[in-house]
Amino acid sequence: MTNVRIVTDSACDLTNAQSEAAGIGVVPLNIRFGDEEFVDREQLDPETFYARMASFAGLPETSAPSPGRFEQEFRAMADQGATAVVCIDLSFELSATGQSAKAAADAMAAELDVRVVDSRTITAGLGTIVLRAAEAAAAGASADEVVALVEDLRDRTRVYGVLDTLENLKKGGRVGGAKALVGSMLAIKPLLDLSSGVVEEAGRQRTRKRALGWLRDKIAEAPDAENFAIVHAAAPDIDEFVASLGDLIDLDRVRMGMIGPVIGTHGGQGIVGIAYTTPATA
């Protein structure tokens, strides 16, 4: 009997309750503040992370899980009766996490069928794909069918974000296609498109209000989309932003979440992001 299980990493920004309810295994990345290292989710929750980052003089750093940590999770799934595991990780362009997962899968090739898939996305985009994959697996889908679903969803996943500052991205070297923004960081609010798995400039606004208006417009332009999610990095104006969407979308079908330390390290506090899936084409 087929028993496919789903594994991801902590850049998915699902809560522990969400991942546990769906039977999803989450392998944590590591966060460093100077000489101190913390295991994401296990030793550092988002609220504690942002409070610590606000008082930290430098920039926190992230590091990928070891292959051994993935192997530990894969073995746990096998012990629970899994006949195959589909491991869906944050964009391979942004992290070595997927390579660690691949190394673990190769090491276990003789024992368990493990498929490692590049989600080409992060945060709420990754979380949505993982949740949908878990639903399919729970309904009896094969590993091949789950992988095909993930590959379809990732091509239709859109992720947009508004940053309060580019300072963290600049220091962390993750600016990607947004390099042009760095020279004019003062008095702008960066608009980013992460739909392709890399950080791309989507524009710039002079005020936070206009930047959030651009994000609202992105939702207005996608009336037929599904799997809407809104995430934020301890943004003080998140409630105001959500309230502004009331005439555009049924908020009851929007998944709300907080951006965790992995993405928060590079984007900084105050990020507001949206993710959704565009309609499938016939």
C-alpha positions in Angstrom: 0.0 0.0 0.0 1.3 3.5 -0.9 2.1 5.7 2.1 3.8 8.9 0.8 4.9 11.4 3.4 5.9 15.0 3.0 9.0 16.7 4.4 10.1 20.3 4.0 12.3 22.9 5.8 11.6 25.7 8.2 11.6 28.3 5.4 8.0 27.1 4.7 6.8 29.4 7.6 4.1 27.0 8.6 3.3 26.9 12.3 4.1 23.7 14.3 0.4 23.2 14.7 -0.2 23.4 10.9 2.7 21.0 10.0 1.8 18.5 12.7 -1.9 18.5 11.7 -0.9 17.7 8.1 1.7 15.1 9.1 4.5 17.2 7.5 8.1 16.7 8.7 9.9 20.0 9.0 13.7 20.1 9.0 15.0 23.3 10.7 17.6 25.6 9.4 20.0 27.2 11.8 20.2 30.9 12.8 23.4 32.5 14.2 23.7 35.7 16.1 27.5 36.2 16.3 28.9 33.2 18.1 25.5 32.0 19.3 23.6 29.4 17.1 20.0 28.5 17.4 17.9 25.8 15.7 14.9 27.5 14.0 11.5 26.6 15.4 13.0 24.5 18.2 15.1 27.1 19.9 13.9 30.3 18.3 10.4 31.4 17.5 9.6 34.4 15.3 8.7 36.8 18.0 11.9 36.1 20.0 13.9 36.3 16.8 12.6 39.8 15.8 13.1 41.1 19.3 16.7 39.8 19.3 17.5 41.1 15.8 16.3 44.6 16.8 18.9 44.8 19.6 21.7 43.0 17.7 24.4 45.2 16.3 25.2 43.0 13.4 23.2 40.8 11.0 22.1 37.3 11.9 23.1 34.6 9.5 21.4 31.4 8.4 22.9 28.0 7.5 21.4 25.0 5.9 20.6 21.8 7.9 23.1 19.0 7.7 22.4 16.0 5.5 22.2 14.1 8.7 19.3 16.1 10.0 17.4 15.3 6.8 18.3 11.7 7.1 17.0 11.7 10.6 13.6 13.0 9.4 13.4 10.6 6.5 14.1 7.7 8.8 11.4 8.9 11.2 8.9 8.9 8.3 10.0 5.3 7.4 9.5 4.2 11.0 6.0 5.6 10.8 5.3 3.4 7.8 6.2 5.7 4.9 6.9 3.8 1.6 8.1 7.0 0.0 9.0 10.6 1.0 8.7 13.7 -1.1 10.9 16.4 0.3 10.0 19.9 -0.9 12.6 22.6 -0.1 13.0 26.4 -0.5 14.4 27.7 -3.7 17.7 26.0 -4.5 18.9 29.4 -5.9 18.7 30.9 -2.4 20.0 28.1 -0.2 22.1 25.0 0.0 19.2 23.3 2.0 18.1 21.3 -1.1 21.6 20.0 -1.6 21.7 18.7 2.0 18.3 17.0 1.4 19.7 15.4 -1.8 22.7 14.1 0.0 20.5 12.5 2.6 18.2 11.0 0.0 21.3 9.5 -1.9 22.6 8.0 1.4 19.2 6.3 1.9 18.6 5.3 -1.7 18.8 1.5 -0.8 16.3 1.9 2.1 13.7 4.4 1.1 12.4 6.1 -2.0 13.0 9.8 -1.3 12.3 12.5 -4.0 13.8 15.9 -3.4 12.0 18.7 -5.2 13.0 22.4 -5.7 9.9 24.5 -4.8 11.5 27.5 -6.5 9.8 29.6 -3.8 9.9 30.6 -0.2 7.8 31.4 2.9 4.0 31.3 2.1 4.6 30.1 -1.4 6.5 27.1 -0.1 4.0 26.6 2.7 1.1 26.4 0.3 2.8 23.9 -2.0 3.7 21.7 1.0 0.2 21.7 2.4 -1.3 20.8 -1.0 1.2 18.0 -1.4 0.3 16.7 2.0 -3.4 16.7 1.2 -2.7 14.7 -2.0 -0.5 12.2 -0.2 -3.1 11.7 2.5 -5.7 11.0 -0.2 -3.5 8.2 -1.5 -1.5 9.9 -4.3 1.7 8.1 -5.4 5.2 9.7 -5.1 5.1 10.4 -8.9 1.7 12.0 -8.6 2.8 14.2 -5.6 6.0 15.3 -7.5 3.9 16.2 -10.6 1.5 18.2 -8.4 4.4 20.1 -6.8 6.0 20.9 -10.2 2.6 22.1 -11.5 2.0 24.3 -8.4 5.4 25.8 -8.4 5.0 27.1 -12.0 1.8 28.8 -10.9 2.9 30.2 -7.5 3.4 33.9 -7.2 5.1 35.6 -4.3 5.4 39.3 -3.8 6.8 41.3 -0.9 7.3 44.8 0.4 10.4 45.5 2.5 11.0 48.3 4.9 14.7 48.3 4.0 17.2 46.6 1.7 19.9 46.7 4.3 19.6 43.0 5.3 19.4 41.8 1.7 22.4 43.9 0.8 24.5 42.7 3.8 23.5 39.1 3.3 24.3 39.1 -0.5 20.8 38.0 -1.5 19.9 41.0 -3.6 19.9 39.0 -6.9 18.1 40.9 -9.6 17.4 43.7 -7.1 20.9 45.0 -7.3 19.8 48.2 -9.0 17.8 49.1 -5.9 20.9 49.1 -3.7 22.3 52.4 -5.1 19.2 54.3 -4.1 18.1 52.7 -0.9 17.4 55.9 0.9 13.8 56.9 1.1 12.4 54.0 -0.9 10.4 51.0 -0.1 11.5 48.0 -2.2 9.0 45.9 -4.1 10.1 42.4 -4.7 8.9 39.5 -6.9 10.1 36.1 -5.7 7.9 34.1 -8.1 10.9 32.6 -10.0 12.8 31.5 -6.9 15.2 34.4 -6.9 15.0 38.0 -5.6 13.9 40.3 -8.4 13.0 44.0 -8.3 9.4 44.6 -9.0 9.5 48.3 -8.5 9.9 50.9 -5.8 7.8 53.3 -3.9 8.6 56.4 -1.8 6.2 55.6 1.0 5.1 52.5 2.9 1.5 53.3 2.2 2.1 53.3 -1.5 4.1 50.1 -1.3 1.3 48.3 0.5 -1.1 49.8 -2.1 1.0 48.1 -4.8 0.7 44.8 -2.9 -3.1 45.3 -2.7 -3.1 45.9 -6.4 -1.4 42.5 -7.0 -4.3 40.8 -5.3 -6.8 42.9 -7.2 -5.2 41.7 -10.5 -5.7 38.1 -9.6 -9.4 37.6 -8.9 -9.4 34.0 -10.1 -6.3 32.9 -8.1 -6.5 30.5 -5.2 -4.5 29.5 -2.1 -4.1 33.1 -1.0 -1.7 33.6 1.9 -0.5 36.7 3.7 2.6 36.7 5.8 4.6 39.4 7.6 7.7 39.9 9.6 6.3 41.5 12.8 4.9 44.3 10.7 3.1 46.9 12.9 0.7 47.8 10.1 -0.3 44.2 9.1 -3.9 44.5 10.5 -4.4 47.8 8.6 -3.2 46.1 5.4 -5.5 43.1 5.8 -8.5 45.3 6.6 -7.9 47.1 3.3 -8.4 43.9 1.4 -12.0 43.3 2.6 -13.6 44.3 -0.7 -11.2 42.3 -2.8 -11.1 38.9 -1.3 -12.9 36.7 1.2 -10.5 37.0 4.1 -11.9 33.7 5.6 -10.1 31.9 2.8 -6.7 33.6 3.3 -4.0 31.8 5.3 -2.3 34.2 7.6 1.1 33.6 9.0 4.3 35.1 10.3 7.6 35.1 8.5 10.1 33.1 10.5 13.8 33.7 11.2 15.1 32.1 7.9 13.5 34.7 5.6 13.4 37.4 8.3 17.1 37.4 8.5 17.5 38.4 4.9 14.5 40.6 4.5 14.5 42.4 7.9 11.6 43.3 10.1 8.5 44.8 8.6 8.1 42.7 5.5 4.6 42.1 4.2 4.2 39.4 1.6 1.5 37.7 -0.3 1.4 34.4 -2.1 -1.2 32.8 -4.4 -1.6 30.2 -7.1 -2.7 31.3 -10.5 -5.5 29.2 -12.2 -4.4 26.1 -14.1 -4.6 26.4 -17.9 -6.6 23.9 -19.8 
